[in-house]
Amino acid sequence: MNSFKNKEIQIVAFAAPYPANYGGVIDVFYKIKALFDLGVKVHLHTYIYDDHYPTKELESICASVHYYKRANTHKYLQGWPYIISTRYNKKLIEQVKLLKHDVILEGLHTCFLVPYLKEAQISFSIRMHNIEWKYYRFLAELELSYVKKKYFLEEARRLKSFEKIIEGSKILSISKKDTEYLHQTYPSARIIDIPPFHHNKKINILSGQGEYAIFHANLSVNENEQAALWLIEKVFNKIEYPLIIAGKNPSERLQLAVNAYPNIQLESNPTDVKMKQLMMDAHIHLLPNRQPTGTKIKWINSLYVARYIIVNPEICPNHHETSGVFVSNDANIIQQTLLLLKDKIFTEKELASRKEWVGTTYNNISNAQLILG
């Protein structure tokens, strides 16, 4: 476990990764935790804004933590993407060069450092949390506000142009789909597929059979609401199997859609304890996903508690039927799979298969070792 005790590394994060309360910072925080457990001394450079602020939790697992503020800069007027221009910081650049240790750049957000690291001959890798320009184009497709849609499209254009800075670098991709894109677009880059880091330690799946399917998400997020509405209108419109939609701040529109179907129930703002119980008691977890890039931390969480999972191929490209995972983005096929699974008892054999697959693929320690290798 302590074979890397003499190793020191710098991580430049797009936001202070504690509290670890959404996908990107969850990956960063538990990556740092895994490196700490391996004995690596992590020097963290990060930004404080909104609810991302200095914490003892970060300082307890890092050798040093350096905080910076985001600011509007002239770089945006020069054509840089907003998420990058506001993180450009001369003090950060100088501090990273001063420490000299190898660097992990978290997201395209921090890749303004690439030319400075090359100039200083500091080894670095880039953790691509998704393909940013594709993500912003996707946000534009969902957006109803003309002003926001225009901003997302402009940011997507700038991000696609800026992305070329990663050519020839060591890249830590987060999903199979992103890995395929990166290989095709940047053939000279060294690309390693590293699944998301996460908080889960032990698979805890109830045996037997549940009585409903569940879709859980932050329902105030546009893409999650759209996914819930798609399930209601395209999947559960023709079958009577119970569905629970659970999450934060559902809109009146979603509530009205749920009210039209007696077999669908909305759980608004459940406590963490309630949400965990809903997830464990469910028979089938549904993970529809239109997002064309990255991955979902709730996918990882579901693997640790869900009996059966029906997931979109953007998240998991292939079936793992022996582990209870089925892949489709077609409403009719999802309906058929639901009807196939609703009376099926989750077996000890399926549980053993899930444990073997998840333990190999989503092991934080072994994935941290891959980064250091």
N, C-alpha and C positions, 0 to 999 in steps of 0.2 A: 504493500500500500504506500510506503514512503520512499519508493525508488526514485522519486523526482524531488527529494528534499533539498537538493542544491540548485534546483531550477527556479529562475525568476522570469516573470513574463508581465508584459503590460497589456491591459485591455482598455480600449477606448469605446465607451458605451454611449449610445445616443440619448440615454436618460438614466438617471440614478435608478438602479434596478431593485430598489426596495421602497415601498412595498411591492412585492412581485404579484401584481394583480391583473396583468394581461399578458397575452402570448409572448411578445417580444422581450419584455423585461423578465418574464418567467424563465425563458431560455438563458438569458444573461446571468441571472442570479444563481440558478442551479448549475450552470457551467462553472462559475466562480467557486461554488460550494464543492463541486466534484474535484476541481483543481486543488483547492485547499485540503480536501481529504487525502489527496495524493501526495501532499507535502510541498506543493508548488507555492512559491511566494508571488502573489498577484498584486501588481501595482495598477490600481483602477483610476482611469480618467473619465469623468462623467459630468453630466449637466444637471443643474438644479432649476426646476420650473414646475409650475402647477403643484401636483402632489408628490413630485420627485425632489427629495430634499436629503440633507446629510442625516445618516442614521448610524447608531451603534451596531446594528445588525450587519451592515456592510463593513464597517471598520473592524469588526471582530474576525472576519475571514479574509481580510486583505492586508498585505504588508504595508500598503499606503493607499490613501484615497485622495484624489485631487479633484476638486469641484470647480466647475466653470459655469458662467451664465450664457444663455443664448441671447443673441442680439440681432437686430436687423442690420445688415451691412451692405456696403456698396457692391458686394459680390452678386447680390440678387439683380441689381440694375445692370450688371455685366452679363446676365444671362444664366447664372447658376440657378438650380432648383432651390426653392424656399427651404426645404428640409435640410439642405446642405449649407446654404449661404448663412443661415442663422446659427450654425454650429462652428463656422470658421472662427478660429481663435488663435492668435499669435502666441499667447502665453502657453496654451496647450502644446502647440508645435514645439516650442523651445523646451518645455518640460519633458516631453517624450524623447526628444533628441538627447537631452541631458542624461536621462536614465539609461538609454542605449539598449535595454533588454528587448528581446523579440516582442512583437506587437500583434494582437488580434484586434482588427477593426470591426466593430459591430455595425453591420448594415452599410448600405451605400451612403448613408447619412454622414459617416465619418471618413469617407474616402478622399476628402480633400487633402488628407495627410500623405497619400500615396507618393507623390513626387518628392516630398520632403524626406520620407523614409528611404526612398531609393537613393537620393542624394547623400544621405548620411550613412548609407550601406547598412541599414537596420532591417533585419529579416522580419517579414510580416505575412499574415494571412487575413483574409476577408471573410467574415461570416455573413453570407447573404440570407437575410431573413425572408425575403421573397424577391420577385423581380419587380422593383418599385414602379417602373413605368407602366407595366401591365396592371398593377394594383390600382394606380391612380386612374387609368383609363376605365377600369371596372367601376370605380367609385363614380366617375362621370356618367356612366351608363345608368346607374341607379338614381342619380341626383335629379330632383325636380326643380330646384332653384337654378335659374339661368346663370346667376353670378357665380355660384359654387361650381356648377358644371363647367363653366368657362375656366375657372381657376384650376380644377382638376385636370382638364385637357391640356392646359398650358404647362402645368407641373409635369404631366406625363411626357410631353414633348421634350422638356428640358432634362428630365431624368433619363430618357432614352439616349439622348446625346451625351450626357455626363457619364453614363454607364461604361463607355469605352475605356475609361481610366483603369478598369480592372483587368484588361487584357494582359496576359502573361503572368498573372499573379497566382498565388496559392489561394484557392477559394473553398470555403466550407459551406457546401450547399445543404439546405434544410429539408428538401423533398426530392423524390425521384423525378417528378415532372420538371422542377427547376434545374436539376442536374442535366437532364436531356437538353434543355434550352441552352444552358451555359456551355455544354460540350459543343453544340452546333454553332453557337455564336462566337465563342472565344476558344478556338482549337488549341492555342498555345498555352492556355491556362492549365494549372494542375488542380483538378477538381476532386474533392473528397466529399462523399455523401455522409453527413453527420445529422441524424435525426434530432428533434428538439430535446433539450434538457428539461426536466420536469421534477415535481415534488413527490411523485408516487414512489413508494418503497416496496409494497407487498400487494400482490393481486388478492382482492377480496370479493369474490363473486359468489353469490348465493346459489346453491344447487337448486334443482327442480325447475319450477315454471312460474313466471309472473303473469299478470293479467292485463297489461297494457303496454303500449309503445310510448316512448318519450322523445321529445325534441327539447333540448335545453340550451339557452343562450342568453346573452344580454339583448333583450328584445327592443331596446331603444336604438340599437344600431341598425341602420337601414338594411344592410345585406341580410341580417338575421331575421328581421321582420319579413322580408321578401321570401326567405326560405320557408318560414312558418306558413305564410299565405299560400305558397306553392304546394306544400304538403296538404293543406286544408282543401284547396280547390282542385288539385290534380290527382292526389293519391287517396285521401280519405273521403272524397266525394262519392265514391262508389262502394265502399266497404264499411262495415259497422264495427270494426275492431276499435277498442278504446285508444285514444291518443291524449296524452297530457303534454301541453306546451308550457314550459316553466322558464321563468327568467325575470330580469329587471325591467321595470317601467314599460310594459306593453302599451301600445297606443289604443285609442278608442276604435280605430279602424280594425285592429286585430281582434279586439274584444267582440265587435259586431260579427266578424267572420266566424269566430268560435261559436257564438250564440246560435248560429244557423244549423249547427250539427249537434245532436244530443250525445253523440259518442265522443265529443272532443271537449276537454276541460282545460281552462287556463289557470295556472298557478302563478299569481303575480307576486314578485318580490319575495320569494321564499327565503328563509334563513339558510345559512350554510348547512346547518344540521338537517333541515327539511329537504334541501336540494339533494344532499348526499343520500338520504333515505329514499327519495323519489327515484334517483338514479339506480340504486341497488335493487329496489323492488320491481323495477321495470323488467319486462320480458325482452323487449327489443329497443335498442337505441337507434335513432335515425339521425344521420349526419349528412343531409343534403348540403351541397356547397357549390355555388356558382363561381366563387373566387378562382381566377385562373392561375394563381401562383401561391407559393408559401405552403403552410400547413395550419392545422388547428390544434391548439393545446387540448381542447375538449375531446379530440380524437384519442390522444394519449390517455386522458383521464378515463374515457369510456372503456378502453382496453383493460383497465385495472378493475372495473366494477360491473361491466355490462355482460349479461348472458349472451345475447345475440346483437349484432351490429349490422346495419345496412348503411353503407358509406358510399360517397361519390368517388369516382375514379381519380378525380383531381387530388384527393387526399390519399387514397390507397389504390394503386393501379390494378392489383390482382386479388382474386378471391383467396381467402384463407378459411375455407369451409370447415376444415377439421378443427379450427379454433373458434368457429362461430361467427366469422366475418364474411359478409356478402357484399359485392360491389355492383352498383348500378346508379345511373342518373336518369333512367327511363321510368316514368310514372307507372306504366302498365306492369313492368317487370318488378318494380318495388311492391305494387299491390299483390302480385303473385307470390313474391317472397314472404311478405307479411302473412298471407294466408297459409303458406307452407310452414312457417315457423310458429304460428300462434299456439298450436297444440303440442309442440315439440319440447321435450324435457331436456334441459342443458345437462350434459353428462359429465362424469368424472374424466372420461377420455378427452372430451373437448376442453375441459379445464386444464388438463395436463399439457395438451397441445398449445393452448394459449400461453401458459407459463413458460414453456420452452421458447416459443417464438418471441414473446415480449422480453423475456430475460436476456435473449441474445441481441435483439435489435435496439431496444430502448434502455440499455444499461448505461447510466450516467458515467460511471467510472471508466468502463471500457471505451466509451465514446470520447471522454476527456483524454485518455491515453492515445487515441487516434489523432487527436489534434496535436499532441506533443510529439508524435512520431515523425 
